[in-house]
Amino acid sequence: MNITIGELVIWLIVGAFAGSIAGALVTRKKEGYGRMRNIAIGLVGAVIGGALFNLFKIDLGLAELKVTFEDLVSAFLGSLLLLLVLWILAKRKAKGGG
């Protein structure tokens, strides 16, 4: 899988936005997890989502822009996946299994 610098930059920019949306959705609060955590979640989520979309050759066929809607969707889904994994790990740790 070849990831260009341009793709990585797009994922990071869009990821910051997607993390804010994901944080607000999951916490049901406008501020989500807080500005810096939302950005971090989005950045990691963007890399996860972008890599998965590339790996599985997912092309939603959405309009091409400098930053595509597909980039936003993949970053958002990656952010939600990251939050799910973190939630599962926190539950395990709370039960003493971690």
N, C-alpha and C positions, 0 to 999 in steps of 0.2 A: 504494500500500500504506500503510494507516494503522496505525502502531504506537502503542499507548497507553503512557502512563507505567507503568501496572500491568503490562503485558506485558513491558516492558523490565526492570522490577525483578524479576519472576519469572525471566526469562532469566538475570539476573545472579546471583541466589541459587542457582538450580538449576545454573547454569553452573559455579559454584565446586565444587559436588559432582561434577558430570559430568567436569570437568577432572581431578579427583583419580582418578576411576575410569579415565578414558582414559590418564592418565599411568602408573598402575599396570599397566594392560593392556599398553601399548606397551613399557614398560621391563622388565616382568616383575619389578618390585621393589615392595614395599609402599609405599615413599615416592614412587614415580614419579619425576618430575623435581624434586621438592622442593616444599614447601608453596606458596611464592609463584608459582612457574612453573606448577604445577598449577592454581592459582586463575586465573592470567592466561589459560592455555590454555582453561580451562572458560568463562571470561567471553566470550572472543572466539568460542569454539565455540558458545556459547549464542546469541549474536547471529547467527552464520552459520546455525546449524541452525534457529533460530526464523524468520529471514527466508526461508530456503528453504521451510520448511513453509508459511509464509503465502503466498509467491509461487506455489507449486505447489498451494496449497489442500489440503494433506495433513492429513487428520483421521483419526487412528487409531481413533477411537471409544472411547477409553479413558475410564474414570470421571473425572468432574469433581471436582476438589478445589481448594483454594486454589492449590496447586502440583500440576499434573496429572502423571501418568506420561508423558503425551505431551510435556510440557515437558522432562522428564528425558531422554527418548529423543532428542528433537531436539537438545538441548544436547550429549549424548554423541556423536551422529553428527557434529554440527558440529565438536566437538573433535577427533574422529578425522580429519575432512577437513582441518582446519587442520594437524594433525601430518603428514599425508600430503604436503601442499603444502610444508611446511617441510623435510621429508625430501628431497623431489625437488629443492628449491632448494639444499640442502646438497650433494647428490650432484653437481649441475651445477657448483657453485662448486669442489668438490674436483677435478673433472675439468678445471677451467680455462675452463669455458664461461660463467661468470657474471660 
